[in-house]
Amino acid sequence: MQAGHQAGARTEFNRAVEVVVDSPLGARTEPRVREHLDRLLERIRLAEAAAVAQAETFKEKKSETAPIDELLTIPASEKPTPTPSTTEAVAEDLSETTYDIDIPLNPRVLSYVELFNGRLKGYLQDGLNRGAPYLPMIQEVFRSEGVPLDLAYVPLIESAFKTNAVSRAKAKGMWQFMRGTALENGLKHDWYIDERADPEKATRAAAKYLKTLYGMFGDWHLALASYNGGPGRIQRAMKRSGRDDFWALSATSRYLPRETREYVPLILAAVIVARNPDEYGMTLETMPVPAVERVALATPVDIRRLAEWAGVPVQTIQDLNPELRRWTTPLRLSPYEIKVPGGTADAILTRLAESDPLELSPLDRHTVKKGETLLTIARKLKVTRTDLAEANYLSTKAPLRAGQSLIIPRAPSLLLATTKTPELTEASAATTASANTLPEVVPAADTGRTVKTTARNTTVKAAPRATSVKVVHRVKAGETLTSIARTYGTTVTAVKETNRLRSNTIQTGQRLSIVTRRTLATD
């Protein structure tokens, strides 16, 4: 909603500026109004520059602590004895509600229900509210994969439905996948993306993994225990004990670690409360699900550019695509599907079609010289060897060859990367005349055009002086009047006046005349 207000405000502001500038009685005819407008536009330009600079410090979204670590280490002294009312309520639920997995009425499960109805009530309620927008998707995936729908609440304990949750063991995402397990179940992880943070992709991987575990044990309690402790540990415990029932295995500390023994009753208690939140005093909020569209990208694209085209903050694109770790979409995934705010896909597709693919994701590169290694290049460019290697899909010990092109793992300036050296007019380009003559550019502000005269060679040295030069700039994909004016040290108003533009709309490939200040040497 906020992004929509911003886009509407921007449109209205641009329209108001055009009215003031183009009106016969407006800024063009009244010097004081024009001066005030120029100051206002300059302030806006500086604000935009600051915003762009902030966007160019793009960093991977900061992780949050996964709650699973704290939940599994709650001291026994803090686990309450279930009250008769809780026991009665749970017994009634189990008799009247059809669950997809077996839930026993035992003190270990009841104790966690009591905890969720007391000290952890706020935690569970917040998690349920956060997870509400994801549940329809999770249930749809589980239904199609034949996984019990009750297991859709596993993230309530693992991560509280936080896509950027990271545990002490470095498990990540809503489903808390370790990297190795994630890769085994089809999730990608490299310098550019970490699909453990993508809710839908991670859910599909979780469904696949849970089905695999159930196939190994034939029991959902053991499958859940192995989701936490690993299937190898559960198999060894079963072999040592001669038992094939989770509750028998976990009745003693001899076979399973404490975290795994607590994990299954904790999950089952969360399922009980989540299925009937009203019965346990949970007040859930109706969370609006943001409208989302998907755009297939044939080449890497800078997400800051996508944000500009969509008229939303960069953070919005990041939030919709939490798997993205960098400022650009992956280099080696083509096509790559990215989520964008609802109603913006058409505009983005139009801009993509107009843009040069090489300029969609400006990447700084380094050409390897003879004898260079990843370590020497990393030191020279002031980046880490690991980042340099991973950004180029290399191992840290990979040999390099002379002439090899490497991507520098650093977000480039979006404006500078898309603005090349301007094309000078024929007159102003004549600064390469013979050494016996000195081209002099007559200020464009004085004559309205550029002319070249020839001065005799002389030994008298004059001080450098600044003068106005008119250049021709060809509009590149993604550029705006603001970014072009900033590049040449002028204002949007001046560019529009020089080119008799009635609006701020420009097209890729369009030629603009720009009057800029240059310092000319006179010796």
N, C-alpha and C positions, 0 to 999 in steps of 0.2 A: 504494500500500500504506500509506504514511504517513497519507494522508487517511482511509483506512478505520479505522486505529487511533485517530485523533483522534475520529472520529465515534462509534466504539464507546466510547471513554473518556468522552466527553461524556454519552452515554446512561447509562452506569453511574454516573457522578457524580450526574447528576440523580436517578436512582433512589435512590441512597444518601441524598441530601439529603431526598427525600420520606419515606423510612423514618424518618430521625431526627426530622423535623418532625412527622410524623403519628403517631408511636408514642405510646401512652398514657404510656410511661415515658421519652419523649424530651425534646426541647428545650422543649416547651411547659410541662413540669412542673418542670424543673430550671433555675433561673435562671443558674447558672454555665455549663451546657452551652449554653443559649440565647445567652448573651453571647458565648461563644466562637464559636458558629456564625455569629452576626451579623458578628463581626469577619472571619471567614473569607470569608463571602459578599461583604463590602465589598471585601476584597482582590481577589477574583475580578472584581467589578464594575470596579474600577480597572484591572485587567489587560485586561479586555474593552474598556474605554474607550480604553486606549492602543492596542490592536490596531485598533480602528475608526478612530482618528485617523491611524494609519499607513496604513490602507487609503484614507483620504480624500485622501492625498497621491499618488494614482494618477498615474503618469507612463508615457508610452510606453516600451515595452521598449527598453533600451539596445542599440544596434547593436554588431556586432563587425566587425573589419576583414576584408574579403573576401580570401582567400589568392591569388586570381587575380593581383592586382597584383604580389605578390612572386614568384610562380612564373614569370610572363612576363618578369621582369627579372633572372633568374639570370645572372650573368656567364658568358661563354664559358669562362673559366678554371676555373669550378666545375663544368662539365659533364664528367663522366668519359668516357673512351674505353671503349666496351663491351668487356668481357672475352670471351674465347672461350666460356666456360661460359654466359654470358648470351646470347650470340648463338645458341648451340646450343639453349638452352632455349626461346628465342623462336621459332626456326625449327621446333622440334618442336611448339610450341603452334599455330603457324599452319597446320601440316600436319594436325594431329589435331583441332583445334577448328574448328567451323563458325561463322564470324563473320558478322554481318549487314551489315557494311560492309567494304570492301577495306582491308587493313592491309599496307602494303609492308614488306619486311625491309630497311630502310635505316638508315644510321648515326644519323640524327637521331632516329628512333623508338627505336632501341636505346640511345642515350645516356640518354634519359629513363627507360627501363626500368631501366638500371643505377643511375640516381639514386634511383628508387623502391625499389630493392633495397639502397640504402645510406643516404645522409644523410636522404632523405625517406621512409624506410620507416615511421617513427613517424607522420608526417603522414598518409600514405596509409592506414595501418591504422586510425587514429582516424576518418578520414573514412568508411571502409567500415563500421566499427561504427556510426557515427552514421547512416549512410544505410540500414542494413539494414531498419529498420521502414518506410522509404518505398519501397523498391525494388518490392515487389509492386504497390503502387498505380501507380507510374510505368510499370512494364511493362504493366499492364493498360490504362492510358490509351494508351500508344504502340502496343500491339497493336490496339486499336480504331481508332486513327487511321492505321494503316499506316506508322508510323515505326519504323526499325530499333531493336530492343531494346537493342543495344549502346550507343546514345546515352543510355540511362538513366544512364550513368556520367558524363555531362557535368558534373553538379553536384559531382562529386568534385573537379574542378579549379576550377570556378567559385566554389564556396562551402564545400566540404567538408561539404555538406548542412546548412549553418546557415541557418535561415529568416530570421535577422535580420542576415545579412552585408551590408555596404555597402562598395562599392569607392570609390576616389578619384574616379571619374567619377560617383558617386552612383547606380550600378546597385545594385539591392537584391534580396535574397531568395535562395532556393536556386538559381534559374535566372538571377540577376543581370540582371534587366530594367532598362533605362533607362525613365524614366517615359513618354516618348512612345511607345516601342515597346510597352510594357505596355498603354497605352490603345488602341493600334491593334489589339491582339490580345485585346481584351475584358476586360482587368483594370480594376477601378475603383480610383481613388485620390482621396481627398479628406481633409478634416480628421478624419473619423471612422475611416476604414479605408484600408489600403494592401494590396490583394490580391496584390501581389508577394510578400508575406511568407507567404501561404497556400500550403502545399505542393501541395495538390490543384489549386486554381484556377490557380496558376502553372504547374503541369505541363501542364495542358490548353492553356494559352496557349503554352507552349514547343513542344508537339507541333504546334499550328497554325502557329507561326512557322517551325519547321524544315521542315514540309511546303511552306510557301510558298517558302522559300529553295531547297529542292530543285527545286521547279517552275520556278524562275528559271534555275538553272544545270544541272540534270540530273546533278549530281555531288555526292556527299556530302562530299567533301573541300572543295570550293568552298563548299558550303552551310555547313560548319562555320567556314570562314574568314570568311564574311560574317556569321555569328552573332556573331563577335568584332569584326570591323572595319566591318560594315555592308555591305549589298549594293551601294550606290553606289560605294564604294571599290573593291570587287572588280571591278565592271563597268568602271570606268575603267582599272584595272590591266590587265585583259584587252584592252581596246581599244588602250591604249598599247603593249603588248608583242606583241600578235597571238597570244597564247598562251591556251589554254583548259584548261591542266592546272595544278593547284595546285603541284606539286613543281617544275615549270618556272618558274612565276611566283615562287616563293619561293627559288629557287636564288641569286638576287641581291637586293641591298637596293634596287634601282632602282624597284621597283613597289609593294611592300607594306611597311608599317612592321614593325619587329622583332617587336612583340607578336603581330601576326597571323601572321607567319612561324613563330613558335614555338608558336602555339596548337594547330594541327592535330596535329603530332607529339606534343605533350604529351597531348592527349586520347586519341590512339590508343594511346600507351604505358600510360595509365591503364586503358583498356579491356582491354588484354592482361593486366595484373596482376590487375585486379578479376575477370576471368572465371576465373582460375586462381590464387587467392591462396595456396593451400597450396604450389604450386610455387615461390613466391617468398618463402617463410618468413613469411607473414602469419598471425598467430593472431587469428582473429575471434571475437568474443563473440556469444552468442545473446541478442539484445536483446528483452526482453518488449515486446509491443505493447499499450499500455493500451487497455482496453475503452472505447469511446466511443459515445455516443448523440447524436442530433440533435434539437433542439427548434425548431420554427418559431415565431417571435415576430411577432405581429401589430402590435405597437407597440414603440417603443424601451424598453429595459430596462437598468437599472443593473446592471453585471456583479457589483458587490459584493453586490447582493441575490441574484443567482443563486448566488453562492458560498455565501452564508448558507443558502439553501434546500437546496443540495446537500451542505452540511456539509463544505466543502473550503476551503482558502485561496484568496484572490483570484488568487494567482499560478497556481494550477491552471487556472482558467478562461482566464487570459491565455495560458498555454502551449498550451492546446488550440486557441486562436483567435488566433494571432500577427498576423493581419491587423488586429485591433482596435487603434486608436491611442489611444483614450480610455476613460473609465470607463463609457461607455454605448454600446449598439449604435446603428447609424446611424438618423438621423431619417427619411430618405427611402427606405429599403429595406424594403418590407413585402410579404409576410412576409420576415423575415430569419432564416436558419437558423444556429443557434449550436451548437457542439459542447459537450457536458457529459460528465462521467465516467459510465461505464457503471453502470446501476442507479439513476441519480438522475433520469432524465427524468420518470418518473411523479410523483414528489414535486414537481418543478418545475412540471409542468403543472397539478397540483392547486392550488399556490399562485398560479399565474397566473390560474386561473379564479376564485379567491377575491378577487383584488386589483382595485383601481380602476385602470384603464389610465392615468389621469392621474398616479398616484403610483408607477408602475413605474420611471420614470426621472425623479426630481425634477430639474428644470432651472431654474436661476436665469434670470430674464428681465428685460429692461429695456424700458420703453415709451418710444419716441422722442418727444421734445418738439420743438416748433417751433424750427427753426434748428439743431438738433443734426446733426452729421455723424459718420461712423465714427471719424474722428480725435478729435473732442472727447469722444465717448462712451468710446473706448478709453482716453484719458488720465484721464477721470473714474473709470473702473472699474479702472484700473491693469492693463489687459491690452494686448496688441499689436493694432494695427489689422488686421494680417494674420490673426491668430487670430479676431478678432471677425468679420471678413468671411467667412472660410472656414467658420466654425462655422454661419453663416447662409446658406451657399451664395451668397455675393455676391462681386463683385469689390471690390478695395480702393478703387475710385473710384465705387462705386455710390451714387447719391443716395438719401436716406432721406425718408420722409414722416412727418408728425406722427401719432402713434397706432400706428405700426408696432411690432410686438413683436420684440425681438431676443433670441436666446439668448446668455447670458454664457458665454464659453468658459473656465469654471472649474468644477471638480468641487464640487458643493454638499455640505454635510453630509448624509449619508444619514438620520441620525436626525432632525435638525431639519427636514429637508425633508418628512418624513412625519408629523411631530407638530404638529398645529395647536392653537390655543388651546383648553384644556379647557372643557367645559360645566360651569358652576357649578350647584350645587343651588339651588333656589328661595330658600332662606334666605340662603345666602352671596352670591347674586347681588343681594341687596337693598342693596348698597353705593351704589346710585344714588338713595337716598331723598332727601327734600327737604332743602334747606340748613338748615332749622331743627332737624333731628334728625340724630343720628349713629347709624347702625346699628352695633351691637356684636355681634360673633360670639363666642359662648361657645365656648371650646376644646372641640373634639370629644373630646379625650382625657379631659376631665373628665366629660362628660355622655353621650357615645356618640351624640349627635345635635347638630344645629345649630339654634339658636333666635335670634330677633331681638328685641332690646329697644330702646326709644327713650329717649334721654337728652336733657335740656333743653340749649338752646344756652347756652354759657358763654364768657366771655373768657379763662378759665384755659387755658393751653396745656400739655398733658402731652407727655412724650417718646414717640416712636414705640415700640411694643412688638411683639414677635413672638408669634404665637399659632397654634394649629393650625386649619386650615380643611379641611373635607371637600369635595372636588370630584368630579364625575362625568366620567370620561374614556371616550370611545368608541374602541375599538381600531381602528386603521387597518391597512391591508394591510402586511405585512412587519414590524410591531412585535412585540416580545417583552416579557416581564415585565421583563427587564433594562433595555431601552431606555426603557420607561415609568417604571420606578423612578428611573432616572438623570435623566429629564426633570424629575421633581417633587422631586428631592433626598431620596428615601426609599430603602427597601430592598425587595428582592423578597419577603423574609419578611414585612415589614409589609403589603405589598399582598395577599399570599396570605391572611394572617390576617384583614384587613379584609373580604375578599371570600369567605372560607371556601373557598379553592381548595385542592384536594388534590394538584394537580400544576402544572407550569409551562406547561401547554397552554392557550392562549387562542384565541379565534376572531375573525375580522374582524367588526366591528359590535357586539361584546360590550361592555356597559357595566360599567366598574369604578369602585368608590368608592375615592378616593385621599385619604389624610390627609396634608396638606402644611403646611409652615410658611410663614406669610405675615406680613409686617410691616404693622401697621395704624397709620395716623396718627390722632391723637386731637384734631386741631384742625380 
